[in-house]
Amino acid sequence: MAIPPPRPDFPPLAFGRFACRAKKCVVAKMQISTIARSKRKVFAGPAVRRLREEAGWAQVFLATKLQISPSYLNQIERSQRPLSASVLVELARVFRVDIAQFSDNAEDRLLVDLRDALADPALGHGVQASHELEAAIQHTPNLAKAIIRLQAAHRALDDKYQALDQTLSHSEAFQTPGGVVFPYEEVRDFFHGIGNYVDTLDRGAELTREELRADAAGLPGALIERLEMRHRLTVKIDRSIGADRPIRRFDRSSRTLHIDGCADTSTQTFALAHQLALFQAGDLARDILRQANFRSADANSVCSVALANYFAGAVVLPYRQFLDAARSHRHDLGILMHIFGASLEQVAHRLSTLQRPGAQGIPFYFLRIDRAGNITKRHSATRLRFARYGGACPLWNVHEAFEAPDRLHVQIVEMPDGVRYLSLAQAITKAGIGHSSTRRRYAIGLGCELADGGQVVYADGLDTLNAHSIARIGISCRLCERTDCPQRAFPPAGSAIAIDPDVRRAVPYRIVEQPT
């Protein structure tokens, strides 16, 4: 069944927000409060100028509508002055757009990505001054995005070259790897760019869950009934044992869906919801793929699966119901897992997607790493950003989770920019059946800014004033600016080092700080 589109009498950005004046005021106050709580000045000159030019208005005309002077508006558009709360409200009213559109979260993401790209050693010392990077993204955002894509393509090509070189060195028979851009990286950037929230899919999944009229215990049966009755499938729970047993397999010729009966209930439920997404949300997913305009068919295929996974997660953990439960139980992961019959990974990932306009949850970051430190899943709704390449900081408790897998690890961390986070980590095992089966081991990381910690049960009793109890971490050694870290693996990109042959410390070199 196709999900009905939003009501046409509301523009997409305003849908669900401006249904009444009272609701509009409440949402606006919530958004202004969120922006103010970040204690960061909002410079949105390019966005304001773009909206004015699209409307065909002169600065004097818009200034009159905003009840400010033309010179003040000129300074705002040139990003010389930040937006005040009153001007934010007037801009949203005049242009009928979301206040959040003027926050600098998107520019923050672009700034971190640009800094990451320019830290590539292949680009030399790059741009070190923050004001240069900020000027680039404010005045030439498309150029900044092009640089990021260019560096990603270069890195992908270099990785392909290294892999090919290694293959030639160790084997006489090989096939040339095709393509330059990694599809998974392209899809990951897409979700990163939209804040990992897909409104049409999320609302469609929420409506589907309401139609199913099932609690957590009855959801698997309700999904099977929907698949069999509406979509004419035969669902079989396969309890056979085999090393190459898929979690979900759909036989198109017989229209039979096989589900691994040896998997835990949360995995089986998610697999059923994923199959329902392929039938019920296919049109929505195809519209999103057309708008995404990926550069390869492989990226389209990867994103198609990711969108079905998104829909499935939103069916298992419907937005409003899950958000209310998270707030009511102060984001207690164990309680949320019990209420919704979901796994730790499913709950943690869903918390990082609760960014629906007008009904945002706490901004969380989410990641999953393997024992080698590879980040296999990542998303951040906070100001914290992950390195696009390489592993995570070794001082982060997400690594410690493997050492004590039977408990949830709680840590306060501080990034080089001074922002502190409440960091949670726990190891998980995805076991097979039988002694010889391979067990996949991961660690799940979840966190929020410490300023929001009062809404999270795990912050209770933490000593937030003791500097010695706070771990000073970074994005990765290549991007970390700290000069005094004893765990550093190699110097930050573009930094000079000094080696004293008469002195040996934990790190065998000293990072020479560059003059600002």
C-alpha positions as CSV (number, residue, x, y, z in Angstrom):
1,M,0.0,0.0,0.0
2,A,1.4,3.4,-1.0
3,I,1.8,5.9,1.8
4,P,-0.3,9.0,1.2
5,P,1.8,12.2,0.7
6,P,1.7,15.1,3.0
7,R,-1.3,17.4,2.7
8,P,-0.8,19.7,-0.4
9,D,-1.9,22.8,1.4
10,F,1.3,22.9,3.4
11,P,4.8,23.3,1.9
12,P,7.1,20.4,2.6
13,L,9.2,22.3,5.1
14,A,6.2,23.5,7.0
15,F,4.1,20.3,6.9
16,G,3.0,19.3,10.4
17,R,4.4,22.5,11.9
18,F,2.1,25.4,10.9
19,A,-1.3,23.7,11.2
20,C,-2.2,26.2,13.9
21,R,-0.8,29.4,15.3
22,A,-0.4,28.0,18.8
23,K,1.5,24.9,17.6
24,K,3.7,27.2,15.4
25,C,4.6,29.3,18.4
26,V,5.4,26.2,20.5
27,V,7.6,24.7,17.8
28,A,9.4,28.0,17.2
29,K,10.1,28.4,20.9
30,M,11.5,24.9,21.1
31,Q,13.8,25.5,18.2
32,I,15.0,28.8,19.5
33,S,15.6,27.2,22.8
34,T,17.6,24.4,21.1
35,I,19.7,26.9,19.2
36,A,20.2,29.1,22.3
37,R,21.2,26.1,24.4
38,S,24.1,25.3,22.1
39,K,25.6,28.7,23.0
40,R,26.8,29.2,19.5
41,K,26.1,32.3,17.4
42,V,24.2,31.5,14.2
43,F,25.6,33.0,11.0
44,A,23.3,32.2,8.1
45,G,24.1,34.9,5.6
46,P,24.1,32.7,2.4
47,A,20.8,31.1,3.4
48,V,19.1,34.4,4.0
49,R,20.5,35.9,0.8
50,R,19.4,32.9,-1.2
51,L,15.9,33.0,0.1
52,R,15.7,36.8,-0.6
53,E,17.0,36.4,-4.1
54,E,14.6,33.5,-4.9
55,A,11.7,35.7,-3.8
56,G,13.0,38.5,-6.0
57,W,13.1,41.0,-3.2
58,A,15.5,43.9,-2.7
59,Q,17.3,44.2,0.7
60,V,15.3,47.3,1.6
61,F,12.0,45.4,1.0
62,L,13.0,42.4,3.1
63,A,14.5,44.7,5.9
64,T,11.1,46.4,6.1
65,K,9.3,43.1,6.4
66,L,11.7,42.0,9.2
67,Q,11.5,45.4,10.9
68,I,15.2,45.9,10.9
69,S,17.5,48.4,9.1
70,P,18.9,47.6,5.6
71,S,22.4,48.0,6.9
72,Y,21.7,45.4,9.6
73,L,20.3,43.0,7.0
74,N,23.4,43.6,4.7
75,Q,25.7,42.6,7.6
76,I,23.6,39.5,8.3
77,E,23.8,38.4,4.6
78,R,27.6,39.0,4.6
79,S,27.8,36.8,7.8
80,Q,29.2,39.7,9.7
81,R,26.5,39.6,12.4
82,P,24.7,36.6,13.8
83,L,20.9,36.1,13.7
84,S,19.1,37.1,16.9
85,A,16.1,35.1,18.2
86,S,13.6,37.8,17.1
87,V,15.1,37.9,13.5
88,L,15.0,34.1,13.3
89,V,11.3,34.1,14.1
90,E,10.6,36.8,11.6
91,L,12.6,35.1,8.9
92,A,10.7,31.8,9.4
93,R,7.4,33.8,9.3
94,V,8.2,35.8,6.2
95,F,9.6,32.9,4.1
96,R,7.4,30.2,5.7
97,V,10.3,27.9,6.4
98,D,11.7,26.0,9.3
99,I,13.7,28.0,11.9
100,A,16.2,25.0,12.0
101,Q,17.1,25.8,8.4
102,F,19.0,28.9,9.7
103,S,20.9,27.0,12.3
104,D,24.5,26.2,11.4
105,N,24.3,22.4,12.0
106,A,24.6,21.7,8.3
107,E,27.6,24.1,8.0
108,D,29.1,22.4,11.0
109,R,29.0,19.1,9.2
110,L,30.4,20.7,6.1
111,L,33.2,22.4,8.1
112,V,34.3,19.1,9.7
113,D,34.1,17.2,6.4
114,L,36.2,19.9,4.7
115,R,38.8,20.0,7.5
116,D,38.9,16.2,7.3
117,A,39.4,16.3,3.5
118,L,42.2,18.9,3.7
119,A,44.0,16.9,6.3
120,D,44.8,14.3,3.7
121,P,48.6,14.2,3.5
122,A,48.3,14.0,-0.3
123,L,47.1,17.6,-0.2
124,G,50.1,18.9,1.7
125,H,49.7,21.0,4.8
126,G,46.1,22.0,3.8
127,V,44.3,24.9,5.4
128,Q,45.0,25.1,9.1
129,A,43.2,28.4,10.0
130,S,39.6,27.9,11.0
131,H,38.5,31.3,9.7
132,E,39.6,30.3,6.2
133,L,37.5,27.1,6.3
134,E,34.5,29.0,7.7
135,A,34.8,31.6,5.0
136,A,34.9,28.9,2.3
137,I,31.7,27.1,3.5
138,Q,29.8,30.4,4.0
139,H,30.6,32.0,0.7
140,T,31.4,29.0,-1.6
141,P,29.6,25.9,-0.1
142,N,29.4,24.2,-3.5
143,L,33.1,24.5,-4.0
144,A,33.7,23.1,-0.5
145,K,31.5,20.1,-1.3
146,A,33.4,19.6,-4.6
147,I,36.7,19.5,-2.7
148,I,35.3,16.9,-0.3
149,R,34.0,14.8,-3.2
150,L,37.4,15.2,-5.0
151,Q,39.3,14.1,-1.9
152,A,37.0,11.1,-1.4
153,A,37.5,10.0,-5.0
154,H,41.2,10.4,-4.7
155,R,41.2,8.4,-1.5
156,A,39.1,5.7,-3.0
157,L,41.3,5.5,-6.1
158,D,44.4,5.3,-3.8
159,D,42.8,2.5,-1.8
160,K,42.1,0.7,-5.1
161,Y,45.7,1.1,-6.2
162,Q,47.0,-0.2,-2.9
163,A,44.7,-3.2,-3.1
164,L,45.7,-3.9,-6.7
165,D,49.4,-3.5,-5.8
166,Q,49.1,-5.9,-2.9
167,T,47.2,-8.4,-5.2
168,L,49.9,-8.2,-7.8
169,S,52.6,-8.7,-5.2
170,H,51.0,-11.9,-3.8
171,S,49.1,-13.5,-6.6
172,E,49.6,-14.2,-10.2
173,A,45.9,-14.3,-11.0
174,F,43.8,-11.3,-10.4
175,Q,40.9,-9.3,-11.8
176,T,41.1,-5.5,-12.0
177,P,38.9,-3.9,-9.5
178,G,36.3,-1.7,-11.2
179,G,35.1,1.8,-10.2
180,V,36.6,4.5,-8.2
181,V,34.0,5.7,-5.7
182,F,33.0,3.3,-3.0
183,P,29.2,2.9,-3.0
184,Y,29.0,2.5,0.8
185,E,30.9,5.8,1.3
186,E,28.6,7.6,-1.1
187,V,25.5,6.3,0.6
188,R,26.9,7.1,4.0
189,D,27.5,10.7,3.0
190,F,23.9,10.9,1.7
191,F,22.5,9.9,5.1
192,H,25.0,12.1,6.8
193,G,23.8,15.1,4.7
194,I,20.1,14.6,5.6
195,G,20.8,14.1,9.3
196,N,19.9,10.4,9.1
197,Y,16.2,11.2,9.2
198,V,13.9,10.4,6.3
199,D,10.5,12.0,7.0
200,T,8.4,10.3,4.4
201,L,9.6,6.8,5.3
202,D,9.4,7.5,9.0
203,R,5.8,8.8,8.9
204,G,4.8,6.0,6.5
205,A,6.3,3.4,8.9
206,E,4.6,5.0,11.8
207,L,1.2,4.7,10.0
208,T,1.9,1.1,9.1
209,R,2.6,0.2,12.8
210,E,-0.7,1.9,13.7
211,E,-2.5,-0.2,11.1
212,L,-0.9,-3.4,12.4
213,R,-2.4,-2.8,15.9
214,A,0.2,-5.0,17.5
215,D,2.4,-4.7,20.6
216,A,6.0,-5.9,20.7
217,A,5.0,-9.5,21.4
218,G,2.4,-9.6,18.6
219,L,4.4,-7.7,16.0
220,P,6.1,-10.7,14.3
221,G,2.7,-12.4,13.9
222,A,1.1,-9.2,12.6
223,L,3.9,-8.7,10.1
224,I,3.5,-12.2,8.8
225,E,-0.2,-11.8,8.5
226,R,0.2,-8.5,6.5
227,L,2.8,-10.2,4.2
228,E,0.6,-13.2,3.6
229,M,-2.8,-11.6,3.3
230,R,-2.1,-8.3,1.5
231,H,1.1,-9.2,-0.5
232,R,0.3,-12.9,-1.1
233,L,3.5,-14.3,0.3
234,T,4.2,-17.5,2.1
235,V,6.4,-17.0,5.1
236,K,8.4,-19.9,6.4
237,I,10.5,-19.8,9.6
238,D,13.5,-22.0,8.6
239,R,15.1,-23.7,11.6
240,S,17.6,-25.7,9.6
241,I,21.3,-25.4,10.5
242,G,23.9,-24.4,8.0
243,A,27.0,-22.2,7.8
244,D,25.7,-20.2,4.9
245,R,22.2,-19.7,6.2
246,P,20.8,-16.2,5.3
247,I,18.8,-14.3,7.8
248,R,16.2,-13.4,5.2
249,R,15.7,-15.0,1.7
250,F,12.9,-14.2,-0.7
251,D,12.2,-16.7,-3.5
252,R,10.5,-14.6,-6.2
253,S,9.3,-17.6,-8.3
254,S,7.3,-19.1,-5.4
255,R,6.8,-15.9,-3.5
256,T,8.1,-17.6,-0.4
257,L,9.9,-15.6,2.3
258,H,12.4,-17.7,4.4
259,I,13.3,-16.3,7.8
260,D,16.2,-17.8,9.9
261,G,14.5,-19.4,12.8
262,C,17.8,-19.7,14.7
263,A,18.2,-15.9,14.9
264,D,16.9,-14.0,17.9
265,T,13.4,-12.6,17.9
266,S,14.4,-9.0,17.4
267,T,16.4,-10.0,14.2
268,Q,13.5,-12.1,12.9
269,T,11.1,-9.2,13.4
270,F,13.4,-6.7,11.7
271,A,13.8,-9.1,8.7
272,L,10.0,-9.4,8.4
273,A,9.6,-5.6,8.6
274,H,12.4,-5.2,5.9
275,Q,10.5,-7.4,3.5
276,L,7.3,-5.4,4.1
277,A,9.2,-2.2,3.4
278,L,10.2,-3.6,0.0
279,F,6.6,-4.1,-1.0
280,Q,4.9,-1.2,0.9
281,A,7.4,1.6,0.7
282,G,9.0,0.9,-2.7
283,D,7.6,4.0,-4.4
284,L,8.8,6.3,-1.6
285,A,12.2,4.7,-1.7
286,R,12.5,5.2,-5.5
287,D,11.5,8.8,-5.2
288,I,14.3,9.3,-2.7
289,L,16.8,7.5,-4.9
290,R,15.9,9.7,-7.8
291,Q,16.5,12.9,-5.8
292,A,19.7,11.5,-4.3
293,N,21.2,11.1,-7.9
294,F,23.9,8.7,-7.0
295,R,26.8,8.3,-9.4
296,S,26.7,4.5,-9.6
297,A,24.2,1.7,-9.8
298,D,25.9,0.0,-6.9
299,A,25.3,3.1,-4.7
300,N,21.6,3.0,-5.7
301,S,21.4,-0.7,-4.7
302,V,23.2,0.0,-1.3
303,C,20.9,2.9,-0.6
304,S,17.8,0.9,-1.5
305,V,18.6,-1.7,1.1
306,A,19.4,1.1,3.6
307,L,16.1,2.8,3.0
308,A,14.3,-0.5,3.6
309,N,16.2,-1.0,6.8
310,Y,15.2,2.5,7.8
311,F,11.5,1.8,7.2
312,A,11.9,-1.5,9.1
313,G,13.5,0.2,12.1
314,A,10.7,2.8,12.2
315,V,8.0,0.0,12.1
316,V,9.7,-1.8,15.0
317,L,10.3,1.4,16.9
318,P,7.6,3.9,15.8
319,Y,8.7,7.5,16.2
320,R,6.2,9.1,18.6
321,Q,5.7,6.0,20.7
322,F,9.5,5.4,20.9
323,L,10.3,9.1,21.6
324,D,7.7,9.2,24.4
325,A,9.0,6.0,26.0
326,A,12.6,7.3,25.8
327,R,11.7,10.5,27.5
328,S,9.6,8.8,30.1
329,H,12.3,6.3,31.1
330,R,15.2,8.8,30.7
331,H,16.6,6.8,27.8
332,D,17.2,3.7,29.8
333,L,18.4,1.3,27.0
334,G,17.4,-1.9,28.9
335,I,13.8,-0.7,29.5
336,L,13.5,0.4,25.8
337,M,14.7,-2.9,24.6
338,H,12.1,-4.7,26.8
339,I,9.2,-2.4,25.8
340,F,9.8,-2.8,22.1
341,G,11.3,-6.2,21.9
342,A,14.4,-4.8,20.1
343,S,18.1,-5.3,20.3
344,L,20.6,-2.9,21.9
345,E,21.9,-2.0,18.4
346,Q,18.4,-1.3,17.1
347,V,17.5,0.9,20.1
348,A,20.8,2.8,20.0
349,H,20.6,3.4,16.3
350,R,17.0,4.6,16.5
351,L,17.8,7.1,19.2
352,S,20.3,8.8,16.8
353,T,17.5,9.3,14.2
354,L,15.0,11.1,16.4
355,Q,15.3,14.4,14.6
356,R,11.8,14.9,13.2
357,P,11.1,18.7,12.8
358,G,9.0,19.9,15.7
359,A,9.5,16.7,17.7
360,Q,13.2,16.3,18.1
361,G,14.7,14.0,20.7
362,I,18.0,14.5,22.3
363,P,20.7,14.6,19.6
364,F,22.7,11.4,20.0
365,Y,25.7,10.0,18.1
366,F,25.8,6.3,17.3
367,L,28.6,4.0,16.1
368,R,29.5,0.4,15.9
369,I,33.1,-0.9,15.7
370,D,34.7,-4.3,15.3
371,R,37.6,-5.6,17.4
372,A,40.1,-4.2,14.9
373,G,38.7,-0.7,15.5
374,N,37.0,-0.4,12.2
375,I,33.9,1.8,12.3
376,T,31.3,-0.3,10.6
377,K,28.3,2.0,11.3
378,R,28.2,5.6,12.3
379,H,26.0,8.6,12.6
380,S,26.0,11.8,14.7
381,A,23.1,14.2,15.3
382,T,25.5,16.0,17.7
383,R,28.4,18.2,17.0
384,L,30.7,15.2,17.3
385,R,32.0,14.0,14.0
386,F,33.7,10.7,13.1
387,A,36.8,10.4,10.9
388,R,35.8,9.3,7.4
389,Y,38.9,7.0,7.3
390,G,40.7,5.0,9.9
391,G,39.6,4.1,13.4
392,A,38.4,5.9,16.5
393,C,40.4,7.4,19.3
394,P,41.9,4.6,21.5
395,L,41.0,6.5,24.7
396,W,37.3,6.2,23.9
397,N,35.4,3.7,26.1
398,V,33.9,2.0,23.0
399,H,37.2,0.0,22.8
400,E,37.1,-0.8,26.5
401,A,33.7,-2.5,26.0
402,F,35.4,-5.6,24.5
403,E,37.5,-6.0,27.7
404,A,34.4,-6.3,29.9
405,P,31.5,-7.3,27.5
406,D,29.1,-8.0,30.3
407,R,28.4,-4.4,31.4
408,L,27.5,-1.0,30.0
409,H,30.5,1.4,30.1
410,V,29.9,5.1,31.0
411,Q,32.4,7.8,30.3
412,I,32.6,11.6,30.1
413,V,34.7,12.6,27.2
414,E,35.9,16.0,26.0
415,M,36.7,16.8,22.4
416,P,39.5,19.2,21.3
417,D,36.8,21.9,20.7
418,G,35.9,21.7,24.4
419,V,32.5,20.1,24.0
420,R,31.9,17.3,26.5
421,Y,29.8,14.2,25.9
422,L,28.2,11.5,27.9
423,S,29.6,8.3,26.2
424,L,28.0,4.9,26.6
425,A,29.5,1.7,25.2
426,Q,28.6,-2.0,25.3
427,A,29.9,-5.1,23.5
428,I,27.5,-7.3,21.6
429,T,28.0,-10.7,20.1
430,K,26.1,-12.0,17.0
431,A,26.6,-15.7,17.5
432,G,25.9,-18.6,15.2
433,I,24.6,-22.0,16.0
434,G,27.1,-24.7,17.1
435,H,30.6,-24.8,18.4
436,S,32.3,-24.2,15.0
437,S,30.1,-21.2,14.0
438,T,31.7,-17.8,13.6
439,R,30.8,-15.3,16.3
440,R,30.8,-11.7,15.2
441,R,31.8,-9.3,17.9
442,Y,31.1,-5.6,17.9
443,A,31.0,-2.7,20.4
444,I,28.1,-0.2,20.3
445,G,28.8,3.4,21.1
446,L,26.0,5.9,22.0
447,G,26.3,9.4,23.4
448,C,25.0,12.9,23.7
449,E,26.4,16.3,24.8
450,L,26.8,16.5,28.5
451,A,24.5,19.5,28.6
452,D,21.7,17.0,27.8
453,G,22.9,14.4,30.3
454,G,20.3,15.3,32.9
455,Q,17.7,13.7,30.6
456,V,19.7,10.4,30.5
457,V,19.6,8.0,33.5
458,Y,23.3,7.0,33.0
459,A,24.5,10.5,33.9
460,D,23.2,10.2,37.5
461,G,26.0,10.3,40.1
462,L,28.8,11.2,37.6
463,D,31.4,13.6,38.9
464,T,31.3,16.2,36.1
465,L,33.5,18.7,38.0
466,N,36.5,16.5,38.4
467,A,38.8,17.1,35.5
468,H,40.7,13.8,36.2
469,S,37.5,11.8,35.5
470,I,37.1,13.3,32.0
471,A,38.8,11.5,29.1
472,R,40.3,14.0,26.6
473,I,39.8,12.3,23.3
474,G,39.9,13.3,19.6
475,I,38.4,12.3,16.3
476,S,41.4,10.3,15.2
477,C,45.1,10.7,15.5
478,R,45.4,12.1,12.0
479,L,42.8,14.8,12.8
480,C,43.4,15.3,16.6
481,E,45.0,18.7,17.5
482,R,46.1,17.6,21.0
483,T,49.9,17.9,21.5
484,D,50.1,16.1,24.9
485,C,48.3,12.8,24.2
486,P,50.3,9.8,25.4
487,Q,48.3,7.3,23.3
488,R,49.0,9.0,19.9
489,A,49.7,6.6,17.1
490,F,51.1,9.2,14.7
491,P,51.3,13.0,14.3
492,P,48.3,15.0,13.1
493,A,48.3,15.7,9.4
494,G,50.2,18.8,8.4
495,S,52.0,19.2,11.7
496,A,55.7,19.5,12.2
497,I,57.4,17.3,14.7
498,A,60.7,17.6,16.7
499,I,62.7,14.6,17.9
500,D,65.1,15.0,20.8
501,P,67.7,12.1,20.8
502,D,68.4,12.7,24.5
503,V,64.8,12.4,25.7
504,R,62.4,9.5,25.4
505,R,58.8,9.9,26.3
506,A,55.7,7.8,25.8
507,V,55.4,9.3,22.3
508,P,58.9,9.5,20.6
509,Y,58.4,12.9,19.1
510,R,57.1,16.3,20.1
511,I,54.4,18.1,18.0
512,V,55.5,21.6,17.1
513,E,52.5,23.9,17.6
514,Q,51.9,26.2,14.6
515,P,51.5,29.9,15.2
516,T,47.9,31.1,15.0
